[in-house]
Structures are given as C-alpha cells and as structure tokens.
C-alpha cells in the first residue's frame, strides 16, 4: 500500500503547481491567515468565505487584535458564517497564544491541537502549510481522494477510517508536506468532487486510482452514517413600532446559537387566531398582525420549522431591546436562521 501511494506524490505536486487556485490566504505562509481561513472553511464553501475572510482580516489583522476584540463585534464580523462557536474558540485560542506563546502561533502539530477549536485536521493544515511539518491534514476531500485511489469501501464517516488513512499518509509525507496536503484537498475540490461526476479524465492520478481503473468511482467513497435531525417548531414574532424600531433579545447561554441575538419567539407553530389570543393574554396591544411566511433552518442535529409574523405595536412597551434596522445591520449579530426574515 505504501509503495502504491508513494506513486501519487510527484504527479500530484506537479498538477498542483500548474492548477492551484489563487486564494487570499495562500498569498503567504502566515500561520494566522491559514488558521483563520481553515476555521472559516469548516462547513462553508470557498467562494462564500472569500468576502468574510477579507473583511475579518481588515479589522482583525493579528492574533493580538483577535484576543482583544469585543465578543459582540467578533460575532458581528462572523455573521452569516454560522456555527458561532468557531468564532468564540478563535478568540479563546488567541488569548492562550498571547499568554503562553508570546503572541506567536505555535509551530508544531502537538501544540496546535491543544488550542480550543483546533482539531486533527486544522492542526495538520497549519503545521504543514505554515511550518512544513510532515503531518497529514485529512478532511472530507482527502478521505474521498485516498479512498478512491486505494479502492477502499470503508465508511469515511467512521473515526477509525480517518485514522487509517491518516496513518497511510504519515508514511508517505514528502518534504513539501504543505503543498502535498493542499494538493490533495485541491484535487478533491476541483476534480475528484463529492457531488456530481468527477473529472477523472483530467486527473493526474487516474492511472494509479483503483476506483477509476475498476469503474468504482460512483461506489466510493462509502458513507453509511445518517444524521437524524430533531424537528423543533416555533413561532417568530417580529415586533416593530411605527417609527421603525425592532424588538430583539439575547438568547441564553445554553443550546444552539447561545448568546446570539434573535427575534422573540414561541414554542410550536401558532395560527393567527392563537397568536391574537396569546397577545391579548400578555396584554400586548397590536395595531397590525401580518403573516410573513413559513421558514426553516437546518443545523447539524436540529431542524427549525418556523412560522413568522410581523406585529406592529404602538410603543416600545415590551421588555426587549429596541433597535433600528441600521443598528441591527451594523451592530448586532443576527443568526441566519432569523436574518432570513429580514428579507
């Protein structure tokens, strides 16, 4: 197996030099830039990340800036990327780097992986790309590419499969460790794609790839584990005044989207009649109620099924924060789950 995999090194590196995309975080080997980009790219497409990355780096260009920025501003800059704990962990890690590493990024995999929010893949990516340490960086792209090359039908969603592939790669890591890892990921992004038909005819590894040679490309990789999502229903209330103020509140410190801002909401879906009764019970004087539609938002393990209403009230009499649309846009981080209602 080692001998077979060693055959991919030279053609893969040659292909990467010819075909790699120009990306803002690839301009230098700055470990901070690589770190921020890798965290942003978790659960998010490259094209979507570019604008967020540029805005983030303009306002938070150093580890020191990240360690000291107000959390509310940090979350606002992260708004739209989702999975907000990623941003919180960035700041936690930055504070540790300030205190324990004189503000400089740790240079080894073993130290990087101890930081909040940095797992096997991210530690491997930073260590290899920024410091050329001979460690693999195994993400979904790499799992798919290597599984096809060796013809493995093991479930790539299982931790043990990832460990096996990591061990295989450790044994063949070349001197250009960072380029090798990026090349594997790039191949998975551009040719050996997860959805749709891979472009095997243009792949530099097609003569080595067992899945291609044995016509198994559509069968590999294997994914067996299915995520069963919990369905939660809610009614979202967009309270506004005639002057244009909007009611928001801060979520609790537990559960999804903790400490983020949201529109007030109620458990379960309310009909308009049920909502009128609820408002009367709470002695909320509504001048107008308008149905905004049905919305949904999918998290990893939860799906929100939302029904939303615009409720115009006479004055800011409810126990909420009242903000203008401009303030909501610039100052407060509203998760995508609720932000979609603003459209």
Number of C-alpha atoms within 10 A of each C-alpha: 7 11 9 12 17 15 13 21 17 14 12 19 21 12 16 19 11 8 13 16 11 8 11 14 19 14 9 11 15 15 21 19 21 21 21 18 24 19 17 23 17 15 10 14 11 14 10 13 17 17 11 17 19 15 13 17 16 9 13 17 14 15 20 17 15 23 21 14 13 11 14 15 14 21 24 19 21 22 19 18 21 18 19 21 14 20 23 17 16 21 24 16 22 26 19 15 20 17 12 11 12 11 16 16 21 21 17 19 24 13 12 22 18 13 18 16 19 21 14 17 19 24 27 27 28 31 30 26 26 22 18 21 21 24 28 30 27 23 18 16 19 26 23 22 25 24 24 26 22 15 20 21 16 16 18 21 16 12 9 12 17 19 12 10 18 20 13 17 22 15 15 20 18 20 11 15 25 25 19 25 25 20 22 25 21 21 22 21 17 16 17 24 17 17 7 8 11 18 12 16 11 10 17 19 21 17 13 16 25 19 23 20 14 9 11 16 20 15 13 22 24 16 13 11 10 7 9 10 13 12 11 14 16 18 22 25 23 23 23 23 18 11 10 13 21 22 22 23 16 16 16 12 10 8 8 14 19 13 17 19 20 23 22 16 18 14 11 14 19 19 13 13 8 11 17 16 12 13 13 12 9 10 10 15 15 18 11 12 17 12 13 15 11 14 17 15 13 13 13 10 10 15 16 17 17 23 22 22 23 18 20 22 19 14 13 15 11 13 9 15 14 20 17 13 13 10 12 19 14 11 15 20 23 22 21 15 18 19 16 12 17 10 5
